[in-house]
């Protein structure tokens, strides 16, 4: 019992000694810190540059300085405050001065930094000492959009009509020299397989390194198209002869050729032989002295997706 009380007393006394030591340590550290911060120091402060008041018809060209480094001397308190509460250096583009160079402007770094440094801080050196800016004309124009799609259809399916981009053009804004050379804007490359339904895709517009500074009126476009089943058909089409010399008659073997075509199921029954026209040109024989005529398809319906002539050589007999 007595030994237990003695142990508790020793533990309590020992704990108090530790607490007193910590209090003195903290006080000593605070005093040491205050003494150090009251001293004068020289150090470098880095600040980000932000350009303001750029008019709508102008644009910054080239790579602009994004940081300014200032070598300063001040007390530890002010140095700590300046580094902890970092400030941006604002450069008012309405107040910059023009150089002798074309569209080249400048602002002294000291002038820009002084407005953003706490009082009581001595600026020793600023790098770079001058900020040079190139301002160009900001231009906007409408540019066509080209989709980059690779389409693979299920067997028996194909496009009913052509693929459409919505919108067909977008507004692009940027430096005049870049805008003038820009002819088209491309979408991302997309592969779509096993297509059997109507196409409705959202495509991102691409920006390569040369286009990074351009602004697009929208980041994406849509690619849409109607998809339908298609089937194969055959028709016999009579052959006509062009440029036959006056006073001559000609007999063809055969008189007709077979056209094999494919069309969407929706339009298949609407296609007739009158939608096709096939001619042979007699002048081709006079030029080449060939013993046969070559049939040429000169008329076909837009609804036919593919077509081919089965007979590629036509024999003939000519009489005067």
One Martini backbone bead per residue (centre of mass of N, CA, C, O) as a GRO file, in nm:
protein
  320
    1UNK     BB    1   0.062   0.060  -0.025
    2UNK     BB    2   0.298   0.257   0.024
    3UNK     BB    3   0.443   0.190  -0.246
    4UNK     BB    4   0.215   0.288  -0.433
    5UNK     BB    5   0.218   0.589  -0.347
    6UNK     BB    6   0.512   0.644  -0.420
    7UNK     BB    7   0.488   0.582  -0.723
    8UNK     BB    8   0.274   0.799  -0.792
    9UNK     BB    9   0.440   1.049  -0.699
   10UNK     BB   10   0.679   1.007  -0.892
   11UNK     BB   11   0.515   1.019  -1.159
   12UNK     BB   12   0.396   1.304  -1.120
   13UNK     BB   13   0.666   1.457  -1.088
   14UNK     BB   14   0.784   1.369  -1.360
   15UNK     BB   15   0.559   1.492  -1.541
   16UNK     BB   16   0.605   1.789  -1.453
   17UNK     BB   17   0.893   1.812  -1.560
   18UNK     BB   18   0.815   1.773  -1.860
   19UNK     BB   19   0.613   2.009  -1.892
   20UNK     BB   20   0.812   2.234  -1.820
   21UNK     BB   21   1.009   2.176  -2.053
   22UNK     BB   22   0.808   2.228  -2.289
   23UNK     BB   23   0.744   2.521  -2.223
   24UNK     BB   24   1.037   2.628  -2.248
   25UNK     BB   25   1.078   2.534  -2.541
   26UNK     BB   26   0.854   2.695  -2.679
   27UNK     BB   27   0.946   2.976  -2.584
   28UNK     BB   28   1.227   2.961  -2.709
   29UNK     BB   29   1.135   2.923  -3.004
   30UNK     BB   30   0.976   3.184  -3.031
   31UNK     BB   31   1.204   3.378  -2.966
   32UNK     BB   32   1.398   3.280  -3.189
   33UNK     BB   33   1.204   3.339  -3.426
   34UNK     BB   34   1.170   3.644  -3.377
   35UNK     BB   35   1.467   3.715  -3.407
   36UNK     BB   36   1.504   3.607  -3.694
   37UNK     BB   37   1.264   3.778  -3.830
   38UNK     BB   38   1.409   4.060  -3.755
   39UNK     BB   39   1.594   4.013  -3.959
   40UNK     BB   40   1.793   4.051  -4.245
   41UNK     BB   41   1.715   3.959  -4.591
   42UNK     BB   42   1.816   3.772  -4.890
   43UNK     BB   43   1.597   3.706  -5.176
   44UNK     BB   44   1.387   3.508  -5.394
   45UNK     BB   45   1.100   3.602  -5.589
   46UNK     BB   46   0.821   3.437  -5.733
   47UNK     BB   47   0.604   3.559  -6.004
   48UNK     BB   48   0.310   3.573  -6.166
   49UNK     BB   49   0.193   3.646  -6.491
   50UNK     BB   50  -0.079   3.876  -6.577
   51UNK     BB   51  -0.293   3.953  -6.844
   52UNK     BB   52  -0.474   4.256  -6.913
   53UNK     BB   53  -0.687   4.420  -7.120
   54UNK     BB   54  -0.774   4.257  -7.377
   55UNK     BB   55  -0.883   4.308  -7.668
   56UNK     BB   56  -1.093   4.156  -7.897
   57UNK     BB   57  -0.893   4.240  -8.159
   58UNK     BB   58  -0.671   4.097  -7.981
   59UNK     BB   59  -0.347   3.913  -7.955
   60UNK     BB   60  -0.124   3.701  -7.821
   61UNK     BB   61   0.201   3.636  -7.923
   62UNK     BB   62   0.360   3.380  -7.853
   63UNK     BB   63   0.587   3.353  -7.585
   64UNK     BB   64   0.520   3.438  -7.268
   65UNK     BB   65   0.589   3.558  -6.979
   66UNK     BB   66   0.510   3.384  -6.656
   67UNK     BB   67   0.768   3.502  -6.491
   68UNK     BB   68   0.904   3.672  -6.197
   69UNK     BB   69   1.222   3.770  -6.057
   70UNK     BB   70   1.295   3.887  -5.720
   71UNK     BB   71   1.546   4.067  -5.562
   72UNK     BB   72   1.542   4.089  -5.204
   73UNK     BB   73   1.519   4.316  -4.906
   74UNK     BB   74   1.431   4.206  -4.568
   75UNK     BB   75   1.250   4.102  -4.337
   76UNK     BB   76   1.135   3.806  -4.224
   77UNK     BB   77   0.841   3.883  -4.208
   78UNK     BB   78   0.802   3.994  -4.503
   79UNK     BB   79   0.917   3.751  -4.650
   80UNK     BB   80   0.708   3.549  -4.551
   81UNK     BB   81   0.456   3.695  -4.654
   82UNK     BB   82   0.535   3.703  -4.959
   83UNK     BB   83   0.557   3.384  -4.988
   84UNK     BB   84   0.283   3.293  -4.877
   85UNK     BB   85   0.141   3.554  -5.030
   86UNK     BB   86   0.114   3.520  -5.333
   87UNK     BB   87   0.149   3.724  -5.622
   88UNK     BB   88   0.025   3.867  -5.898
   89UNK     BB   89   0.133   4.003  -6.205
   90UNK     BB   90  -0.006   4.280  -6.348
   91UNK     BB   91  -0.060   4.345  -6.703
   92UNK     BB   92  -0.153   4.630  -6.866
   93UNK     BB   93  -0.232   4.650  -7.208
   94UNK     BB   94  -0.313   4.968  -7.205
   95UNK     BB   95   0.001   5.056  -7.080
   96UNK     BB   96   0.179   4.983  -7.294
   97UNK     BB   97   0.470   5.010  -7.492
   98UNK     BB   98   0.598   5.100  -7.798
   99UNK     BB   99   0.801   4.997  -8.031
  100UNK     BB  100   0.965   4.993  -8.338
  101UNK     BB  101   0.834   4.745  -8.374
  102UNK     BB  102   0.606   4.534  -8.496
  103UNK     BB  103   0.378   4.479  -8.251
  104UNK     BB  104   0.574   4.585  -8.018
  105UNK     BB  105   0.587   4.557  -7.665
  106UNK     BB  106   0.637   4.716  -7.330
  107UNK     BB  107   0.752   4.645  -6.982
  108UNK     BB  108   0.866   4.722  -6.684
  109UNK     BB  109   0.927   4.520  -6.421
  110UNK     BB  110   0.947   4.721  -6.185
  111UNK     BB  111   0.667   4.844  -6.224
  112UNK     BB  112   0.506   4.579  -6.183
  113UNK     BB  113   0.625   4.490  -5.901
  114UNK     BB  114   0.575   4.740  -5.711
  115UNK     BB  115   0.253   4.690  -5.701
  116UNK     BB  116   0.320   4.377  -5.545
  117UNK     BB  117   0.479   4.495  -5.298
  118UNK     BB  118   0.558   4.525  -4.997
  119UNK     BB  119   0.624   4.726  -4.765
  120UNK     BB  120   0.974   4.731  -4.691
  121UNK     BB  121   1.076   4.625  -4.973
  122UNK     BB  122   1.378   4.569  -5.135
  123UNK     BB  123   1.469   4.609  -5.469
  124UNK     BB  124   1.746   4.481  -5.652
  125UNK     BB  125   1.622   4.264  -5.872
  126UNK     BB  126   1.497   4.199  -6.210
  127UNK     BB  127   1.372   3.894  -6.377
  128UNK     BB  128   1.317   4.034  -6.618
  129UNK     BB  129   1.348   4.379  -6.691
  130UNK     BB  130   1.172   4.307  -6.959
  131UNK     BB  131   0.855   4.300  -7.122
  132UNK     BB  132   0.777   4.137  -7.421
  133UNK     BB  133   0.521   4.209  -7.669
  134UNK     BB  134   0.290   4.049  -7.901
  135UNK     BB  135   0.048   4.200  -8.109
  136UNK     BB  136  -0.240   4.083  -8.266
  137UNK     BB  137  -0.485   3.999  -8.480
  138UNK     BB  138  -0.812   3.911  -8.427
  139UNK     BB  139  -0.969   3.628  -8.590
  140UNK     BB  140  -1.273   3.530  -8.773
  141UNK     BB  141  -1.393   3.205  -8.905
  142UNK     BB  142  -1.531   2.982  -9.125
  143UNK     BB  143  -1.494   2.619  -9.093
  144UNK     BB  144  -1.466   2.321  -9.212
  145UNK     BB  145  -1.572   1.988  -9.136
  146UNK     BB  146  -1.379   1.680  -9.102
  147UNK     BB  147  -1.438   1.356  -9.096
  148UNK     BB  148  -1.288   1.060  -8.913
  149UNK     BB  149  -1.423   0.776  -9.059
  150UNK     BB  150  -1.461   0.417  -8.997
  151UNK     BB  151  -1.678   0.206  -9.179
  152UNK     BB  152  -1.859  -0.099  -9.073
  153UNK     BB  153  -2.080  -0.330  -9.200
  154UNK     BB  154  -2.317  -0.524  -9.203
  155UNK     BB  155  -2.446  -0.761  -9.369
  156UNK     BB  156  -2.670  -0.582  -9.585
  157UNK     BB  157  -2.543  -0.295  -9.517
  158UNK     BB  158  -2.595   0.069  -9.563
  159UNK     BB  159  -2.604   0.367  -9.686
  160UNK     BB  160  -2.865   0.571  -9.779
  161UNK     BB  161  -2.684   0.820  -9.730
  162UNK     BB  162  -2.497   1.065  -9.659
  163UNK     BB  163  -2.275   1.193  -9.455
  164UNK     BB  164  -2.332   1.416  -9.177
  165UNK     BB  165  -2.243   1.738  -9.054
  166UNK     BB  166  -2.308   1.882  -8.719
  167UNK     BB  167  -2.188   2.119  -8.821
  168UNK     BB  168  -2.016   2.205  -9.112
  169UNK     BB  169  -1.937   2.464  -8.947
  170UNK     BB  170  -1.700   2.673  -8.768
  171UNK     BB  171  -1.582   2.895  -8.534
  172UNK     BB  172  -1.261   3.063  -8.566
  173UNK     BB  173  -1.014   3.190  -8.335
  174UNK     BB  174  -0.722   3.412  -8.399
  175UNK     BB  175  -0.453   3.453  -8.546
  176UNK     BB  176  -0.431   3.576  -8.856
  177UNK     BB  177  -0.211   3.385  -8.983
  178UNK     BB  178  -0.355   3.120  -8.900
  179UNK     BB  179  -0.638   3.164  -9.014
  180UNK     BB  180  -0.559   3.205  -9.318
  181UNK     BB  181  -0.433   2.893  -9.332
  182UNK     BB  182  -0.708   2.782  -9.256
  183UNK     BB  183  -0.930   2.533  -9.404
  184UNK     BB  184  -0.962   2.297  -9.183
  185UNK     BB  185  -1.139   2.073  -8.959
  186UNK     BB  186  -1.078   1.796  -8.755
  187UNK     BB  187  -1.160   1.504  -8.637
  188UNK     BB  188  -1.159   1.243  -8.484
  189UNK     BB  189  -1.067   0.914  -8.482
  190UNK     BB  190  -1.313   0.666  -8.596
  191UNK     BB  191  -1.427   0.333  -8.526
  192UNK     BB  192  -1.698   0.153  -8.690
  193UNK     BB  193  -1.879  -0.145  -8.627
  194UNK     BB  194  -2.146  -0.323  -8.706
  195UNK     BB  195  -2.357  -0.173  -8.890
  196UNK     BB  196  -2.747  -0.138  -8.858
  197UNK     BB  197  -2.779   0.164  -8.779
  198UNK     BB  198  -2.815   0.465  -8.727
  199UNK     BB  199  -2.610   0.749  -8.729
  200UNK     BB  200  -2.493   0.897  -8.398
  201UNK     BB  201  -2.221   1.110  -8.349
  202UNK     BB  202  -1.973   1.227  -8.127
  203UNK     BB  203  -1.712   1.464  -8.214
  204UNK     BB  204  -1.401   1.562  -8.179
  205UNK     BB  205  -1.192   1.828  -8.204
  206UNK     BB  206  -0.889   1.896  -8.342
  207UNK     BB  207  -0.561   1.991  -8.178
  208UNK     BB  208  -0.279   2.089  -8.267
  209UNK     BB  209  -0.002   2.270  -8.206
  210UNK     BB  210  -0.091   2.501  -8.421
  211UNK     BB  211  -0.403   2.519  -8.264
  212UNK     BB  212  -0.395   2.594  -7.952
  213UNK     BB  213  -0.463   2.922  -7.987
  214UNK     BB  214  -0.735   2.840  -8.071
  215UNK     BB  215  -1.090   2.909  -8.105
  216UNK     BB  216  -1.378   2.729  -8.062
  217UNK     BB  217  -1.724   2.736  -8.071
  218UNK     BB  218  -1.680   2.415  -8.046
  219UNK     BB  219  -1.574   2.082  -7.945
  220UNK     BB  220  -1.817   1.954  -8.116
  221UNK     BB  221  -1.972   1.710  -8.334
  222UNK     BB  222  -2.199   1.564  -8.568
  223UNK     BB  223  -2.267   1.230  -8.699
  224UNK     BB  224  -2.497   1.157  -8.967
  225UNK     BB  225  -2.700   0.859  -9.071
  226UNK     BB  226  -2.864   0.651  -9.287
  227UNK     BB  227  -2.960   0.308  -9.246
  228UNK     BB  228  -2.972   0.020  -9.474
  229UNK     BB  229  -3.077  -0.218  -9.659
  230UNK     BB  230  -2.930  -0.430  -9.914
  231UNK     BB  231  -2.940  -0.521 -10.267
  232UNK     BB  232  -2.939  -0.726 -10.558
  233UNK     BB  233  -2.933  -0.644 -10.915
  234UNK     BB  234  -3.070  -0.695 -11.260
  235UNK     BB  235  -3.010  -0.544 -11.593
  236UNK     BB  236  -3.111  -0.485 -11.926
  237UNK     BB  237  -2.920  -0.279 -12.149
  238UNK     BB  238  -2.923  -0.085 -12.409
  239UNK     BB  239  -2.722   0.000 -12.685
  240UNK     BB  240  -2.545   0.294 -12.779
  241UNK     BB  241  -2.429   0.493 -13.057
  242UNK     BB  242  -2.162   0.706 -13.118
  243UNK     BB  243  -2.029   0.861 -13.393
  244UNK     BB  244  -2.157   0.767 -13.650
  245UNK     BB  245  -2.120   0.759 -13.963
  246UNK     BB  246  -2.250   0.879 -14.232
  247UNK     BB  247  -2.417   0.604 -14.394
  248UNK     BB  248  -2.410   0.414 -14.148
  249UNK     BB  249  -2.430   0.083 -14.006
  250UNK     BB  250  -2.495  -0.106 -13.697
  251UNK     BB  251  -2.405  -0.419 -13.537
  252UNK     BB  252  -2.458  -0.579 -13.226
  253UNK     BB  253  -2.254  -0.806 -12.999
  254UNK     BB  254  -2.454  -0.737 -12.812
  255UNK     BB  255  -2.738  -0.521 -12.758
  256UNK     BB  256  -2.693  -0.598 -12.460
  257UNK     BB  257  -2.641  -0.529 -12.112
  258UNK     BB  258  -2.542  -0.618 -11.789
  259UNK     BB  259  -2.655  -0.488 -11.480
  260UNK     BB  260  -2.499  -0.469 -11.165
  261UNK     BB  261  -2.664  -0.390 -10.852
  262UNK     BB  262  -2.701  -0.181 -10.564
  263UNK     BB  263  -2.967  -0.142 -10.310
  264UNK     BB  264  -3.191  -0.031 -10.121
  265UNK     BB  265  -3.481  -0.159 -10.022
  266UNK     BB  266  -3.649   0.104 -10.047
  267UNK     BB  267  -3.542   0.149 -10.374
  268UNK     BB  268  -3.538  -0.105 -10.553
  269UNK     BB  269  -3.834  -0.093 -10.702
  270UNK     BB  270  -3.762   0.197 -10.848
  271UNK     BB  271  -3.569   0.055 -11.036
  272UNK     BB  272  -3.489   0.096 -11.384
  273UNK     BB  273  -3.372   0.082 -11.706
  274UNK     BB  274  -3.417   0.400 -11.756
  275UNK     BB  275  -3.184   0.482 -11.540
  276UNK     BB  276  -3.006   0.379 -11.773
  277UNK     BB  277  -2.697   0.443 -11.973
  278UNK     BB  278  -2.543   0.306 -12.278
  279UNK     BB  279  -2.229   0.361 -12.449
  280UNK     BB  280  -2.074   0.374 -12.774
  281UNK     BB  281  -1.769   0.485 -12.928
  282UNK     BB  282  -1.655   0.507 -13.253
  283UNK     BB  283  -1.389   0.677 -13.210
  284UNK     BB  284  -1.230   0.455 -13.062
  285UNK     BB  285  -1.168   0.290 -13.321
  286UNK     BB  286  -1.021   0.510 -13.489
  287UNK     BB  287  -0.784   0.541 -13.278
  288UNK     BB  288  -0.719   0.208 -13.219
  289UNK     BB  289  -0.828  -0.024 -13.414
  290UNK     BB  290  -1.039  -0.187 -13.294
  291UNK     BB  291  -1.265  -0.490 -13.278
  292UNK     BB  292  -1.411  -0.329 -13.040
  293UNK     BB  293  -1.641  -0.228 -12.798
  294UNK     BB  294  -1.687  -0.001 -12.517
  295UNK     BB  295  -1.884   0.018 -12.258
  296UNK     BB  296  -2.064   0.310 -12.115
  297UNK     BB  297  -2.162   0.462 -11.823
  298UNK     BB  298  -2.380   0.769 -11.825
  299UNK     BB  299  -2.629   0.645 -11.653
  300UNK     BB  300  -2.755   0.670 -11.310
  301UNK     BB  301  -2.877   0.608 -11.010
  302UNK     BB  302  -2.837   0.734 -10.688
  303UNK     BB  303  -2.953   0.466 -10.542
  304UNK     BB  304  -2.703   0.334 -10.650
  305UNK     BB  305  -2.422   0.215 -10.493
  306UNK     BB  306  -2.357  -0.012 -10.706
  307UNK     BB  307  -2.179  -0.095 -11.025
  308UNK     BB  308  -2.179  -0.319 -11.323
  309UNK     BB  309  -2.042  -0.447 -11.620
  310UNK     BB  310  -2.047  -0.757 -11.765
  311UNK     BB  311  -1.988  -0.637 -12.053
  312UNK     BB  312  -1.667  -0.523 -12.203
  313UNK     BB  313  -1.729  -0.647 -12.500
  314UNK     BB  314  -1.825  -0.534 -12.836
  315UNK     BB  315  -1.939  -0.654 -13.110
  316UNK     BB  316  -1.928  -0.577 -13.474
  317UNK     BB  317  -2.125  -0.453 -13.766
  318UNK     BB  318  -2.048  -0.269 -14.060
  319UNK     BB  319  -2.241  -0.051 -14.281
  320UNK     BB  320  -2.306   0.140 -14.595
   0.00000   0.00000   0.00000
